[in-house]
Amino acid sequence: MTKNRRLVYIALLAAQAVVISLLERAIPFPFAFAPGAKLGLANIITCISLYTLSAKDTFMIICIRLVLSTLLGGTISTFMYSAAGAILSFLGMWLVQQLGPKRVSIIGVSVTGGILHNVGQLVIASWIAGTWSVMLYLPVLSFIGILSGIAVGIAANYLLKNVQTLRMFADAKQNQAATQK
């Protein structure tokens, strides 16, 4: 894959992630019993990029999404919550992905991201509130994180298998990994 092609692909994924984030922000909270919970649909792009690009490129997409989403309608507090959740989620997803496809599927990687995103956000909330009692909300958010992680993983898996361009990038990443071994 040429450098220009990779950069265009990264830009397209980042743009899609920003648009999905903005659309999701416009949707009222789907979980009435868990205020603040969201589906995390932009993580579809994170999953896709983890399976088609390097970790460095995936992290770049996440950073671009965080900054642009904040500039297009967020606040410094939404940036702090989103950044903590996204970075912890990315690290966990990348580590779990390293176990290999025989041990964990993209759905498992996505569920890991869903749970860790909530952990990251609650750590920031605990820091701001000055108490760890905020973490008592974790079981409720973890349940929602598991459900949305499953849905996001299924969607990302479907896209990776059925969109020819994504398959091409995923195959290129697998071939590159095989030649490096």
Secondary structure in CASP SS format (residue, H / E / C, confidence):
PFRMAT SS
TARGET T0000
AUTHOR 0000-0000-0000
METHOD secondary structure of the structure
MODEL  1
M C 1.00
T C 1.00
K H 1.00
N H 1.00
R H 1.00
R H 1.00
L H 1.00
V H 1.00
Y H 1.00
I H 1.00
A H 1.00
L H 1.00
L H 1.00
A H 1.00
A H 1.00
Q H 1.00
A H 1.00
V H 1.00
V H 1.00
I H 1.00
S H 1.00
L H 1.00
L H 1.00
E H 1.00
R H 1.00
A H 1.00
I C 1.00
P C 1.00
F C 1.00
P C 1.00
F C 1.00
A C 1.00
F C 1.00
A C 1.00
P C 1.00
G C 1.00
A C 1.00
K C 1.00
L C 1.00
G C 1.00
L C 1.00
A C 1.00
N H 1.00
I H 1.00
I H 1.00
T H 1.00
C H 1.00
I H 1.00
S H 1.00
L H 1.00
Y H 1.00
T H 1.00
L C 1.00
S C 1.00
A H 1.00
K H 1.00
D H 1.00
T H 1.00
F H 1.00
M H 1.00
I H 1.00
I H 1.00
C H 1.00
I H 1.00
R H 1.00
L H 1.00
V H 1.00
L H 1.00
S H 1.00
T H 1.00
L H 1.00
L C 1.00
G C 1.00
G C 1.00
T C 1.00
I H 1.00
S H 1.00
T H 1.00
F H 1.00
M H 1.00
Y H 1.00
S H 1.00
A H 1.00
A H 1.00
G H 1.00
A H 1.00
I H 1.00
L H 1.00
S H 1.00
F H 1.00
L H 1.00
G H 1.00
M H 1.00
W H 1.00
L H 1.00
V H 1.00
Q H 1.00
Q C 1.00
L C 1.00
G C 1.00
P C 1.00
K C 1.00
R C 1.00
V C 1.00
S C 1.00
I H 1.00
I H 1.00
G H 1.00
V H 1.00
S H 1.00
V H 1.00
T H 1.00
G H 1.00
G H 1.00
I H 1.00
L H 1.00
H H 1.00
N H 1.00
V H 1.00
G H 1.00
Q H 1.00
L H 1.00
V H 1.00
I H 1.00
A H 1.00
S H 1.00
W H 1.00
I H 1.00
A H 1.00
G C 1.00
T C 1.00
W H 1.00
S H 1.00
V H 1.00
M H 1.00
L H 1.00
Y H 1.00
L H 1.00
P H 1.00
V H 1.00
L H 1.00
S H 1.00
F H 1.00
I H 1.00
G H 1.00
I H 1.00
L H 1.00
S H 1.00
G H 1.00
I H 1.00
A H 1.00
V H 1.00
G H 1.00
I H 1.00
A H 1.00
A H 1.00
N H 1.00
Y H 1.00
L H 1.00
L H 1.00
K H 1.00
N H 1.00
V C 1.00
Q H 1.00
T H 1.00
L H 1.00
R H 1.00
M H 1.00
F H 1.00
A H 1.00
D H 1.00
A H 1.00
K H 1.00
Q H 1.00
N H 1.00
Q H 1.00
A H 1.00
A H 1.00
T H 1.00
Q H 1.00
K C 1.00
END
